[in-house]
Amino acid sequence: MVNKLAINTLGDELEAAAAFCREQGIGIEVTDFAFPGNLDGDMAERIKRHTVAITGISPVISHGPFLDLIAHSQDPAIVDVTRQRHTASLRAAREIGATLYIAHTNYNPLIRNAAYVKNFTQRMREFWLPFADEAAKSQTVICLENLWEAGPEIQDELISAAGHPSLKASFDNGHALVFSAEPAKYWIETLGENLAHCHLHDNSGEADEHKSVGEGKENWAELIEAARTFSPQAVLVTESDYLERNKISLEKLRSFYTDGRIVKSG
């Protein structure tokens, strides 16, 4: 098994990005259904536009909403809003035929309290397992993505404890570069079979800059080798946000592959 490749796209570049994906035989990740303004009111036209644009592309991935949402909040009203947003976004994902749905964990490492960690895992399971049951009906897998975590252990514990085939992990290497001292290879090795999706982009380590692959401090040879070895089932998505940047990223990622095998740099 070799990791499948995809690129992400935003807004006006949807059709151009989709055409490129068809030409290249890769997947696409759409981001329009991540933003609150796109989830209010009648989404029929937006869903139709996406459905037409991504015809013939596989896999299709949809990024869920994340701004100000806390699925593990102790405040029921905040959890309700979070549930409403994901319900709307998951419906759109299902209608456009997405097989992966990406949602941030929004775990807060600044809260250094054992009870917070324990309650985080419990509340996240309570929130996401009903969604996973529903997603399974359309063969969609929900992937929970790291954001501010210092390491993969909490994410891995959550997915393992849930034990649901439609609830897996997503690894964002750019987030890890900024907020974690652990290398990408450690994250991927730890998540292993629980990992279904990766966001791949580069940065300086100071900010989440979404640069093209090779334009920051990531050790790409180690990352790709780890993905091939420990998580070959994971879809690797270049998340440089703009088509031209993603083309650069895709070319760089492909440069590590020869006849389906990783070529180590150096």
Rosetta blueprint (number, residue, H / E / L):
1 M L
2 V L
3 N L
4 K L
5 L E
6 A E
7 I E
8 N E
9 T E
10 L L
11 G H
12 D H
13 E H
14 L H
15 E H
16 A H
17 A H
18 A H
19 A H
20 F H
21 C H
22 R H
23 E H
24 Q H
25 G L
26 I L
27 G E
28 I E
29 E E
30 V E
31 T L
32 D H
33 F H
34 A H
35 F L
36 P H
37 G H
38 N H
39 L L
40 D L
41 G L
42 D L
43 M L
44 A H
45 E H
46 R H
47 I H
48 K H
49 R H
50 H H
51 T H
52 V H
53 A H
54 I L
55 T L
56 G L
57 I L
58 S L
59 P L
60 V E
61 I E
62 S E
63 H E
64 G L
65 P L
66 F L
67 L L
68 D L
69 L L
70 I L
71 A L
72 H L
73 S L
74 Q L
75 D L
76 P H
77 A H
78 I H
79 V H
80 D H
81 V H
82 T H
83 R H
84 Q H
85 R H
86 H H
87 T H
88 A H
89 S H
90 L H
91 R H
92 A H
93 A H
94 R H
95 E H
96 I H
97 G L
98 A L
99 T L
100 L E
101 Y E
102 I E
103 A E
104 H E
105 T L
106 N L
107 Y L
108 N L
109 P L
110 L L
111 I L
112 R L
113 N L
114 A H
115 A H
116 Y H
117 V H
118 K H
119 N H
120 F H
121 T H
122 Q H
123 R H
124 M H
125 R H
126 E H
127 F H
128 W H
129 L H
130 P H
131 F H
132 A H
133 D H
134 E H
135 A H
136 A H
137 K L
138 S L
139 Q L
140 T L
141 V E
142 I E
143 C E
144 L E
145 E E
146 N L
147 L L
148 W L
149 E L
150 A L
151 G L
152 P L
153 E H
154 I H
155 Q H
156 D H
157 E H
158 L H
159 I H
160 S H
161 A H
162 A H
163 G L
164 H L
165 P L
166 S L
167 L E
168 K E
169 A E
170 S E
171 F E
172 D E
173 N H
174 G H
175 H H
176 A H
177 L H
178 V H
179 F H
180 S L
181 A L
182 E L
183 P L
184 A H
185 K H
186 Y H
187 W H
188 I H
189 E H
190 T H
191 L H
192 G H
193 E H
194 N H
195 L E
196 A E
197 H E
198 C E
199 H E
200 L E
201 H L
202 D E
203 N L
204 S L
205 G L
206 E L
207 A L
208 D L
209 E L
210 H L
211 K E
212 S L
213 V L
214 G L
215 E L
216 G L
217 K L
218 E L
219 N L
220 W H
221 A H
222 E H
223 L H
224 I H
225 E H
226 A H
227 A H
228 R H
229 T H
230 F H
231 S L
232 P L
233 Q L
234 A L
235 V E
236 L E
237 V E
238 T E
239 E L
240 S L
241 D L
242 Y L
243 L H
244 E H
245 R H
246 N H
247 K H
248 I H
249 S H
250 L H
251 E H
252 K H
253 L H
254 R H
255 S L
256 F L
257 Y E
258 T E
259 D L
260 G L
261 R E
262 I E
263 V L
264 K L
265 S L
266 G L
